Amino acid sequence: PMFIAVLSMLFLRKRYSLMQCFGLLGVFVAVVFGVLPSFRHGSSASTRPFFALVLGASCIFNAISFVVKELLFARYSVWKEETVGSVDDRGGAGLNVFI
């Protein structure tokens, strides 16, 4: 959720409320508190920071796909209203993704 929120603010110009930002901060704090004990060298489930960073950074690609999908749907919706009109072939309004 953190990467998606940042990318949607940058590319989609989305704005988040204060409560949503607190929710994202809560998720971040929970992840940090959940991962920190595994970095202790004496624990039985210790991990290397490099691999934890690689795992966390690999989520950026999923976030990019979400943001690109939303961007394409928004642009297609605007294009359809400008060129075809807001009514589809069956007389209904909306975005028909099956064409």
Secondary structure, DSSP 4 states (H G I P E B T S, - for coil): -HHHHHHHHHHS-----HHHHHHHHHHHHHHHHHHGGGG-TTSTT---HHHHHHHHHTHHHHHHHHHHHHHHHHHHHHHHHHHT-SB-TTS-BS--TT-
